Amino acid sequence: MLPKAQVTKAHKEAEQEIFQIRLKELRMKMKIKQEDIESFSQSSISKLESRKDMKISTLLEYLESIGFGIEIKVYPKNKQIHGTEEIILIKR
């Protein structure tokens, strides 16, 4: 059995890879080539779609440029906190 830290690291890396795949899939579903996105160069899109960490502002700009909106929600991890529900931070 793997140590907990190693499992946690593997999960984080998997989540990052899934995120990268989904970004590319969104663009491809819209039938948009990397070079067709006006707000970014083709090489910037390639780097962006393989980036492990990204600014929210960059993600917003990318998604808007391929015709998608975004909604970021927050919620308390501790279910014991009363009166605090899911809150939408960003909706574009």
C-alpha positions as CSV (number, residue, x, y, z in Angstrom):
1,M,0.0,0.0,0.0
2,L,1.3,3.5,-0.9
3,P,1.9,6.1,1.7
4,K,-0.9,8.7,2.1
5,A,1.3,11.6,0.9
6,Q,2.1,9.7,-2.3
7,V,-1.6,8.9,-2.9
8,T,-2.6,12.5,-2.3
9,K,0.1,13.7,-4.8
10,A,-1.1,11.2,-7.4
11,H,-4.7,12.3,-7.0
12,K,-3.7,16.0,-7.5
13,E,-1.6,15.2,-10.6
14,A,-4.6,13.2,-12.0
15,E,-7.0,16.1,-11.4
16,Q,-4.6,18.5,-13.2
17,E,-4.3,16.1,-16.2
18,I,-8.1,15.8,-16.3
19,F,-8.5,19.6,-16.2
20,Q,-6.0,19.9,-19.1
21,I,-7.9,17.3,-21.2
22,R,-11.2,18.9,-20.5
23,L,-10.0,22.4,-21.6
24,K,-8.8,20.9,-24.9
25,E,-12.1,18.9,-25.3
26,L,-14.1,22.1,-24.9
27,R,-12.3,23.9,-27.7
28,M,-12.5,20.8,-29.9
29,K,-16.3,20.5,-29.3
30,M,-16.7,24.0,-30.6
31,K,-14.6,22.9,-33.6
32,I,-12.1,25.7,-33.0
33,K,-8.4,25.2,-33.9
34,Q,-5.7,26.7,-31.6
35,E,-4.7,29.1,-34.3
36,D,-8.3,30.4,-34.8
37,I,-8.5,31.9,-31.3
38,E,-7.9,35.6,-31.8
39,S,-7.1,36.6,-28.2
40,F,-4.2,34.1,-28.0
41,S,-1.4,32.9,-30.2
42,Q,-1.4,29.2,-31.2
43,S,1.7,28.6,-29.1
44,S,0.0,30.3,-26.1
45,I,-3.0,28.0,-26.4
46,S,-0.8,25.0,-26.6
47,K,1.0,26.1,-23.4
48,L,-2.3,27.1,-21.7
49,E,-3.9,23.7,-22.4
50,S,-1.0,21.9,-20.9
51,R,-0.4,24.2,-18.0
52,K,-0.7,22.7,-14.5
53,D,-1.6,25.9,-12.8
54,M,-3.5,28.9,-14.3
55,K,-4.7,32.3,-13.2
56,I,-8.5,32.6,-13.0
57,S,-8.3,35.6,-15.3
58,T,-6.5,33.6,-18.0
59,L,-9.1,30.8,-17.7
60,L,-11.9,33.3,-18.0
61,E,-10.4,34.9,-21.1
62,Y,-9.7,31.5,-22.7
63,L,-13.2,30.1,-22.0
64,E,-14.9,33.3,-23.3
65,S,-12.7,33.2,-26.4
66,I,-14.1,29.7,-27.3
67,G,-17.7,30.5,-26.4
68,F,-18.1,29.3,-22.9
69,G,-19.1,30.9,-19.6
70,I,-17.9,30.0,-16.2
71,E,-19.3,29.7,-12.7
72,I,-17.2,29.3,-9.6
73,K,-19.0,28.3,-6.4
74,V,-17.7,28.0,-2.9
75,Y,-19.2,26.0,0.0
76,P,-18.1,25.2,3.5
77,K,-16.2,21.9,3.9
78,N,-17.4,21.6,7.5
79,K,-21.1,20.7,7.3
80,Q,-21.4,21.8,10.9
81,I,-21.4,25.5,9.8
82,H,-25.0,26.6,9.9
83,G,-26.4,29.4,7.7
84,T,-23.6,29.1,5.2
85,E,-24.6,27.5,1.9
86,E,-23.1,27.3,-1.5
87,I,-22.2,30.8,-2.8
88,I,-21.4,31.8,-6.4
89,L,-18.2,33.8,-6.5
90,I,-18.0,34.3,-10.3
91,K,-20.6,33.8,-13.0
92,R,-19.8,35.0,-16.5
